[in-house]
Amino acid sequence: MPEPVSPIVWRDGELEIIDQTRLPEELVFIRPRTVEEVWKAIRELKVRGAPALGIAAAFGLYLAIKDFQAKGEEELCAQLKKAADYLASSRPTAVNLFWALKRVQEKVARAQGLGVEKIKELVLREALAIQQEDESMCLAIGRYGAELLKEAQAILTHCNAGTLATARYGTALAPVYYLATQGKVLRVFVDETRPLLQGARLTAWELKQAGIPVTLITDSMAAVVMQKGWVQAVVVGADRIAANGDVANKIGTYGLAILAREHGLPFYVAAPSSTFDLTLATGEEIPIEEREPAEITHLGLRPIAPQGIAVFNPAFDVTPHHYITAIITEKGILRPPYQESISQVLFKEAARQK
Ligand SMILES: CSC[C@@H](O)[C@@H](O)C(=O)COP(=O)(O)O
């Protein structure tokens, strides 16, 4: 299997990002040079997917201070904070973005006295560390998830929770890639994922690149695919997971969870620890991004609905925890009750230190 691509790299002193809005027609790299360009790339979904947003934001912080002529550390930290607040305004739902901004700022806060230049280097090193750790977490998710899927012949997934959404390998797709390296090839049914078609444009593209058999369906065909017994599990990613295990993910995920329950199929969520937000008790508190009506009323520039029609366009929904069979993380598989398994498996260290 060809190695899955990495959508974000730091190469020769520059940030290089795959422009995901141009896929599948062409593989184009952009090189944002300023924090404003990173913000725009995030807002316009050139880079997207929860873990990738965290990585991009961390590099965005470095770009914000790299050439900043600070008189001292205090001024540098003020600039860093300004950039972090600005990047935090790009998209509201994926907690990985806020997690990465906080992690870099905390690292800097602990390093006071190093001097301006060393702090700048520290910020870059932390961004690189976030990226490398994400790749390792995806690999681990792949190995744990493979245990759950080893008897399956095919799975259904939604949106893109693959290599393009992470440092590499993905979350929901990581077990598929891992099993392929072990000689077990699963077929992946992928919903096109209205309205922005991350499933059709991105998941179908990356699986095809990797030589994994993929069948594209529209979102409304998922029920029939389950009814026919063509998939043995549903596996999706997550943008934010609350303390009780409720999961925010791409709009349409909740419906799939209900369908999976009706058809007796396991519904798995795959996510690294950076996607958990234990400050929120339940999914009701997760901020849900609402996007432009034009994403629904138009196909490109062509109108497909009457002008001025009322539109509801949430980018994410929340799947209540009781629909989720298991959450696959880099530290192991979490089972209900999630309140307990999250703290016992995932945040054992943090709980012990309290
Ligand atoms: C590993 S990515 C998990 C989620 O971020 C993914 O499923 C998703 O919903 C992405 O939404 P997007 O709007 O494309 O950023």
The ligand as a Tripos MOL2 file, in Angstrom:
@<TRIPOS>MOLECULE
LIG
   15    14     1     0     0
SMALL
NO_CHARGES

@<TRIPOS>ATOM
      1 C1        -10.2170   12.9900   12.0510 C.3       1 LIG1
      2 S1        -11.2560   14.1900   11.5310 S.3       1 LIG1
      3 C2        -12.7710   14.0950   12.4140 C.3       1 LIG1
      4 C3        -13.6930   15.2010   12.0600 C.3       1 LIG1
      5 O1        -13.0000   16.4160   12.1120 O.3       1 LIG1
      6 C4        -14.3370   14.9860   10.6810 C.3       1 LIG1
      7 O2        -15.1200   13.8410   10.7260 O.3       1 LIG1
      8 C5        -15.1710   16.2040   10.3510 C.2       1 LIG1
      9 O3        -16.3100   16.2900   10.7390 O.2       1 LIG1
     10 C6        -14.4990   17.2960    9.6110 C.3       1 LIG1
     11 O4        -15.3270   18.3710    9.2940 O.3       1 LIG1
     12 P1        -14.7610   19.5390    8.3900 P.3       1 LIG1
     13 O5        -15.8910   20.5210    8.3190 O.co2     1 LIG1
     14 O6        -14.4150   18.9600    7.0640 O.co2     1 LIG1
     15 O7        -13.5540   20.1050    9.1060 O.co2     1 LIG1
@<TRIPOS>BOND
     1     1     2 1
     2     2     3 1
     3     3     4 1
     4     4     5 1
     5     4     6 1
     6     6     7 1
     7     6     8 1
     8     8     9 2
     9     8    10 1
    10    10    11 1
    11    11    12 1
    12    12    13 2
    13    12    14 1
    14    12    15 1
@<TRIPOS>SUBSTRUCTURE
     1 LIG1         1 GROUP 0 **** ****
